[in-house]
Amino acid sequence: MKLLPTHPDRLAASRGFSVMELLVVVLIVSIIAGVAVVGTNTMFAASRRTNAEMITASAVGQARAFATSPRSMVTGEFRGAAALFTASSEIRLIIHDERVRDSRAQYDYLYENGMPGYTDLVERETGKPYRYIPMPQDIGVVGITRGNSGQELLPPPFAIRFNRDGVLIAAKTGSDENLVYYDGRYDGDVETTVDRSGSYNADAYDPESTYYDKGAFNPWNNTADKYEVGFEKVETVLGVVVYSKSEFETAGHSLGGDSSDLQSDGSLTNSGSSNPAEWLMRNGKIMMFDRYSGEVIRERPQQ
């Protein structure tokens, strides 16, 4: 039986792909996969930022609603409610409580000295504190206030506070009646003489920060089962900047892990070679709140 000759094209096809051809295919697939991953990561990052903006606006709205709701005070005058932003990436709804005590000698009630004390808001049905509102992963928030040199950015903690008429109150340290005094160490009173300083390191309270060192300093309070706040005399702000923590650190900045990023009053440096304030204003999402409604009135999208 005669065998028919095999066509040359069929012989070539039967040999399959060459090593070089396979390498080219693998390279192309890798490039496509890399582009897809980058695109997906960018999409997730944008989604987290958008979610953080919605959470922030909602928390501020809730704080204003609680500030204007009827409350019975044992003594003193009701000073409203606030949204407290912490360095451990959460928002706490807090409310004025005339029973908050001053840690100094006589343990006076704070309201007697014109300093509004605040405690965690509790649910009327259960008597338990409202759950803290977590921010999305990799999202940071700094506060915008007016300082001696103009607009300044403050690392957390800071508060967005409304009085009982629903009016936004903002002040830096020094205007005692406009600040928030909060028992952030959960020991039953407030250290009214300890406030923000240039040595304060917000990164030490943030588990997501590369400067966080639980072994050297652990901000978790086992008794209270929550993170402590760095100090208890807290400034109130006009707005916030929402930003990516990883991008901020990649740009070489910190919220106190590197002391050169802070000014002597604890606000972020806004001049010189290390200028985290400028980076945040350029790359973050600015949210300013209306004084009378609490609504977001000015936004600038991330570039």
C-alpha positions in Angstrom: 0.0 0.0 0.0 1.4 3.3 -1.0 1.6 6.2 1.5 0.6 9.6 0.1 3.2 12.3 0.5 2.5 14.7 3.4 2.1 18.3 2.3 4.9 20.6 3.7 2.3 23.0 5.4 0.8 20.1 7.3 4.3 19.1 8.6 4.9 22.7 9.8 1.5 22.8 11.6 2.1 19.5 13.3 5.3 21.0 15.0 3.2 23.5 17.1 4.5 26.8 18.5 8.1 27.6 18.8 9.6 28.7 22.1 9.9 32.3 20.9 6.3 32.3 19.8 5.2 31.0 23.3 7.3 33.7 25.0 5.7 36.4 22.9 2.2 35.1 23.8 3.1 34.9 27.5 4.5 38.5 27.4 1.3 39.8 25.8 -0.9 38.0 28.3 1.2 39.4 31.2 0.9 42.9 29.9 -2.9 42.6 29.5 -3.2 41.2 33.0 -1.0 43.9 34.5 -3.1 46.6 32.9 -6.3 44.9 34.1 -4.9 44.8 37.7 -3.9 48.4 37.7 -7.3 49.4 36.3 -9.0 47.3 38.9 -7.0 48.7 41.7 -7.6 52.3 40.5 -11.3 51.5 40.3 -11.4 50.1 43.9 -9.4 53.1 45.2 -11.9 55.5 43.6 -14.7 53.5 45.1 -13.2 53.7 48.5 -12.8 57.4 48.3 -16.4 57.9 47.1 -17.6 55.7 49.9 -15.6 57.7 52.5 -17.1 60.9 51.3 -20.6 59.6 51.6 -19.8 58.2 55.1 -18.4 61.6 56.2 -21.3 63.6 54.9 -23.8 61.1 56.5 -22.0 61.2 59.9 -21.9 65.0 59.9 -25.7 65.1 59.0 -26.4 62.7 61.9 -24.4 64.8 64.3 -26.4 67.9 63.4 -29.7 66.0 63.7 -28.8 64.9 67.2 -27.6 68.4 68.1 -31.1 69.8 67.3 -33.2 67.0 68.8 -34.9 67.7 72.2 -32.7 66.6 75.1 -33.3 67.0 78.8 -30.4 68.3 80.7 -30.0 67.8 84.5 -28.2 71.1 84.9 -26.4 73.5 82.6 -27.2 74.3 79.0 -27.2 71.8 76.2 -24.3 72.5 73.8 -25.2 70.1 70.9 -23.5 67.1 69.3 -20.5 66.4 67.1 -18.8 63.9 64.8 -15.4 63.0 66.2 -12.8 61.8 63.7 -10.1 59.7 65.3 -6.6 58.7 64.1 -7.7 55.0 64.2 -9.9 55.7 61.1 -13.3 55.9 62.7 -16.0 58.4 63.3 -17.7 58.6 66.7 -21.0 60.4 67.2 -20.7 62.2 70.5 -23.1 64.5 72.5 -22.7 67.2 75.1 -23.1 65.8 78.7 -23.0 68.2 81.6 -21.8 65.3 83.9 -18.4 65.0 82.3 -15.8 65.9 84.9 -12.6 67.9 84.9 -9.5 65.8 86.0 -8.0 68.7 88.0 -8.0 68.9 91.8 -11.7 69.5 92.6 -13.1 67.3 89.8 -15.6 70.0 88.9 -18.1 69.5 86.2 -16.7 70.9 83.0 -19.9 73.0 82.2 -19.2 75.0 85.4 -16.0 76.3 83.8 -17.5 77.0 80.4 -16.0 73.9 78.8 -18.4 71.5 77.1 -17.8 67.9 77.9 -18.8 65.2 75.4 -19.6 61.5 75.7 -20.4 58.8 73.2 -24.0 59.0 72.0 -26.1 56.1 73.3 -29.2 54.4 71.8 -32.3 55.2 73.8 -33.7 51.7 73.3 -30.7 49.7 74.4 -28.7 52.3 76.4 -25.6 51.2 74.6 -23.2 53.5 72.7 -23.8 53.9 68.9 -21.4 51.8 67.0 -18.4 53.7 65.7 -18.4 54.3 62.0 -15.3 52.8 60.3 -13.7 54.5 57.3 -12.8 52.4 54.3 -9.4 50.8 54.1 -6.5 53.1 53.1 -8.6 56.2 53.6 -7.5 59.1 55.8 -9.2 62.3 56.8 -7.6 65.6 58.1 -9.5 68.6 59.4 -9.5 72.1 57.9 -9.5 75.0 60.4 -8.5 78.7 60.5 -5.3 79.3 62.4 -3.1 82.3 63.1 -1.5 82.0 59.7 -4.7 81.3 57.7 -6.1 77.9 56.7 -4.5 75.0 58.5 -4.8 71.2 58.3 -5.1 69.1 61.5 -4.4 65.4 61.9 -7.1 63.6 63.8 -8.6 63.8 66.4 -10.8 66.7 65.5 -14.5 67.2 65.6 -17.3 68.7 63.4 -19.6 70.2 66.0 -23.1 71.7 65.9 -24.8 73.7 68.7 -28.4 73.0 69.8 -29.6 75.4 67.0 -27.8 73.3 64.3 -25.1 75.9 63.7 -21.6 74.6 63.0 -19.0 75.7 65.6 -15.3 75.7 64.7 -12.3 76.9 66.7 -8.7 76.0 67.5 -7.3 75.5 70.9 -7.8 78.6 73.1 -11.5 79.1 72.6 -12.6 76.8 75.4 -16.3 77.1 74.9 -16.1 76.1 71.2 -13.9 73.0 71.6 -14.9 69.4 72.4 -13.7 67.9 75.7 -13.9 64.1 75.3 -12.8 61.3 77.7 -10.7 59.6 75.1 -8.8 57.5 77.6 -11.9 56.2 79.3 -10.8 56.9 82.9 -13.9 58.9 83.9 -12.6 62.4 83.5 -11.0 64.8 80.9 -7.5 66.1 80.9 -8.4 69.7 80.0 -4.8 71.0 80.1 -3.5 68.5 77.5 -4.1 69.4 73.9 -2.4 69.1 70.4 1.3 69.8 70.2 4.1 69.5 67.7 5.2 66.2 69.4 1.8 64.5 68.8 2.0 61.6 66.4 -1.3 60.6 64.9 0.3 57.8 63.0 1.0 56.0 66.3 -2.8 55.5 66.7 -3.4 54.2 63.2 -2.9 50.5 62.6 -2.7 51.1 58.9 0.3 53.4 59.1 3.8 52.2 58.5 4.8 54.3 61.6 2.4 52.3 63.8 4.4 50.2 66.3 2.1 48.2 68.7 5.1 46.9 70.6 6.4 50.4 71.4 3.1 52.0 72.0 -0.3 50.3 72.0 -3.3 52.7 71.8 -5.8 49.9 72.3 -7.6 50.1 75.7 -8.4 46.6 76.8 -10.8 47.8 79.5 -12.8 50.0 77.2 -12.3 47.6 74.3 -11.5 50.4 71.8 -8.7 52.7 70.7 -7.8 55.7 72.8 -7.8 59.2 71.5 -4.4 61.0 71.6 -5.6 63.9 73.7 -8.9 65.1 75.2 -9.1 68.8 74.4 -10.1 68.6 70.8 -10.4 71.3 68.1 -13.5 71.8 66.0 -13.2 72.3 62.2 -14.9 73.8 59.2 -14.3 70.9 56.8 -12.1 67.9 55.9 -9.8 66.5 53.3 -10.3 62.9 52.3 -7.2 61.2 50.9 -5.4 57.9 50.2 -3.0 57.0 53.1 -0.8 54.8 50.9 -0.4 57.6 48.3 0.3 60.1 51.0 3.1 57.9 52.5 4.5 57.0 49.1 4.9 60.8 48.5 7.1 60.9 51.6 4.6 62.4 54.1 3.2 61.4 57.5 0.9 62.7 60.2 3.6 62.9 62.8 5.6 59.8 62.3 8.2 62.2 60.8 8.3 65.2 63.1 9.3 67.5 60.2 5.8 67.1 58.8 4.3 69.0 61.8 4.5 72.6 62.9 5.0 73.6 66.6 1.2 73.8 67.2 0.6 70.3 65.8 -0.9 71.4 62.4 0.6 70.0 59.2 3.6 71.8 57.7 2.6 74.0 54.7 6.0 75.2 53.5 9.5 74.0 52.8 10.7 70.8 51.3 8.4 68.7 53.4 4.9 70.1 52.7 2.2 67.5 53.5 -0.5 70.2 53.7 0.1 71.3 50.0 0.1 67.6 48.9 -3.3 67.0 50.6 -4.9 70.1 49.2 -3.7 69.2 45.7 -4.4 65.4 45.8 -7.2 65.0 48.3 -11.0 65.6 48.2 -11.9 68.8 50.0 -15.3 68.9 51.7 -16.5 72.1 53.4 -19.7 72.2 55.4 -22.4 74.8 55.4 -22.5 76.7 58.7 -26.3 76.5 59.1 -27.3 73.3 57.3 -24.3 71.0 57.7 -24.5 70.1 54.0 -21.4 69.9 51.8 -21.1 73.2 50.1 -17.7 73.1 48.4 -16.0 70.1 47.0 -12.9 69.6 44.8 -12.4 66.2 43.3 -9.1 64.4 43.5 -6.9 65.1 40.5 
